[in-house]
Amino acid sequence: MLSSQIRRSFLSYFKTHGHTIVPSSPVVPYDDPTLLFINAGMNQFKEVFLGKSKRDYQRAVSSQKCIRVGGKHNDLE
Protein backbone atom coordinates (compact mmCIF):
# COMPACT_ATOMS: atom_id res chain seq x y z
CA MET A 1 0.00 0.00 0.00
CA LEU A 2 1.33 3.44 -0.91
CA SER A 3 1.52 6.30 1.58
CA SER A 4 -0.80 8.31 -0.69
CA GLN A 5 -3.42 5.54 -0.36
CA ILE A 6 -3.11 5.53 3.44
CA ARG A 7 -3.42 9.33 3.51
CA ARG A 8 -6.47 9.26 1.23
CA SER A 9 -8.10 6.53 3.35
CA PHE A 10 -7.42 8.47 6.57
CA LEU A 11 -8.91 11.69 5.21
CA SER A 12 -11.87 9.86 3.68
CA TYR A 13 -12.70 8.12 6.97
CA PHE A 14 -12.92 11.40 8.86
CA LYS A 15 -14.79 13.13 6.04
CA THR A 16 -17.50 10.45 6.20
CA HIS A 17 -17.73 11.14 9.95
CA GLY A 18 -18.48 14.85 9.53
CA HIS A 19 -15.01 16.40 9.38
CA THR A 20 -13.95 19.01 6.83
CA ILE A 21 -10.72 18.21 4.99
CA VAL A 22 -8.30 21.09 5.49
CA PRO A 23 -5.23 21.35 3.24
CA SER A 24 -1.80 20.91 4.78
CA SER A 25 0.03 24.08 5.79
CA PRO A 26 3.35 24.82 4.09
CA VAL A 27 6.33 23.56 6.10
CA VAL A 28 7.81 27.07 6.09
CA PRO A 29 5.04 29.51 7.07
CA TYR A 30 4.78 32.54 4.80
CA ASP A 31 2.27 34.52 6.86
CA ASP A 32 3.36 34.08 10.50
CA PRO A 33 6.67 35.66 11.56
CA THR A 34 6.32 34.06 15.03
CA LEU A 35 7.05 30.61 13.57
CA LEU A 36 10.31 29.48 12.02
CA PHE A 37 8.66 26.38 10.59
CA ILE A 38 5.42 24.43 11.06
CA ASN A 39 5.97 22.02 13.93
CA ALA A 40 2.38 20.87 14.44
CA GLY A 41 -0.80 20.38 12.44
CA MET A 42 -2.57 22.77 14.81
CA ASN A 43 -0.48 25.80 13.81
CA GLN A 44 -2.86 26.59 10.96
CA PHE A 45 -5.62 27.06 13.56
CA LYS A 46 -3.64 29.51 15.71
CA GLU A 47 -5.94 32.46 14.93
CA VAL A 48 -8.98 30.35 15.86
CA PHE A 49 -7.45 29.36 19.20
CA LEU A 50 -6.66 33.01 19.92
CA GLY A 51 -10.25 34.01 19.13
CA LYS A 52 -9.21 36.20 16.19
CA SER A 53 -10.80 34.07 13.49
CA LYS A 54 -13.68 31.65 13.00
CA ARG A 55 -14.06 28.76 10.60
CA ASP A 56 -17.29 27.66 9.00
CA TYR A 57 -16.80 24.13 10.34
CA GLN A 58 -16.46 22.55 13.79
CA ARG A 59 -14.49 19.41 12.90
CA ALA A 60 -11.38 19.33 10.76
CA VAL A 61 -8.99 16.70 9.46
CA SER A 62 -5.69 17.16 7.65
CA SER A 63 -2.53 15.34 6.74
CA GLN A 64 0.25 17.78 7.61
CA LYS A 65 3.47 17.81 5.58
CA CYS A 66 6.51 17.28 7.77
CA ILE A 67 10.27 16.93 7.73
CA ARG A 68 11.93 14.46 10.09
CA VAL A 69 15.48 15.16 11.16
CA GLY A 70 17.96 13.26 13.31
CA GLY A 71 19.19 14.22 16.73
CA LYS A 72 17.93 14.06 20.27
CA HIS A 73 14.12 14.00 20.20
CA ASN A 74 14.28 14.71 16.44
CA ASP A 75 14.99 18.39 17.11
CA LEU A 76 17.20 20.48 14.89
CA GLU A 77 20.58 20.84 16.53
Number of C-alpha atoms within 10 A of each C-alpha: 5 7 8 9 10 11 13 12 12 14 19 15 13 16 15 9 9 13 17 18 15 14 13 14 19 13 15 12 15 11 7 13 8 7 12 11 15 19 14 12 15 13 16 18 12 12 12 13 12 9 8 8 10 12 10 6 9 9 14 15 19 18 15 17 14 15 8 8 11 9 9 8 7 10 9 9 7
